[in-house]
């Protein structure tokens, strides 16, 4: 479920070149604070995936809602964990 969410989120990521220095900027619409910058597009994708993973971990830890992407609902994880306790 987690890998699927990350894959789906990366599919909707948008990238642009920053004119001042030629670096790449990437973000995932709808996921506030999930962005990355790197001198290459591949590096930007890698950094964005890591930022997304950290963002998900923090939101799960804090019990914050995570937007559903392509039908993948990570909020169900917290429900499963809560029911096991």
N, C-alpha and C positions, 0 to 999 in steps of 0.2 A: 504494500500500500504506500509506504513512504517513498520508495524508488519511483513508483508510478506518478506520485504527486510531483516529485522533483522533475521527472522527465516532461510531464505535461506543462509545468510552469516554465521550463526552459524553452518549450515550443512557442510560447507566447512572448518571450523576451524580445525587446527591441534594442537595437544598437545604432549608434551614430558616431561619426568621427568628429572629434573636437578640433575645430579649425586652428586654434592657437598653436597646438603642439602636435597634432596628428595622432593623438592617442584615441582609443576607442572608449566609449561610454555605453554601458548597458544597464537596463533596468527591466523589471517585470511589472507591467501595469496591474494595479490593484493590490500590490503587496508593498505597502509603504515602508520605505527604508531599505528595500532590497535593490542594491545597485552596485556597480563595479566600474573600475576604470583601469586600463592597461594599454601598453604601447602596441600590442597586437590584438587582433580580433579573437584569436584562439585563447590568448591569455585572459582577455576580458571575459570570455565564456567560462573559463575555469574559475576565475575569481567570483563571477556571478553565482555559479553553482555553489561555491563554498559559502558565500554570503547568504544564499537561500537556505542552506543546511543549518547554519548558525541561527538564522532568523526563526526557522521552524522549531529548533531545539529550545530557544528562549521562550517562544510563545507557549509551547507545550509545558515547559517548566513553570511558567507563570499562570497557566490555566487560561490564557487568552484565546479568543476565537481565531481560527485560521480560515481564510476564505476558501470556499470549495472551488476547485479548478477541474474542469472536464469531468464532473461527477465524482471526483475523488475527494472524500471528506475526512480530513485528518482529525477532526474533532471527535470522531468515533473512537479514536485511540484513547483519549482521556476518559471516555465513558466506560470503555472496557477495563481500563486500569482501576477506575473508581469502583466498579462493581466487584473487582477481585479483592479489594481491601476489606 
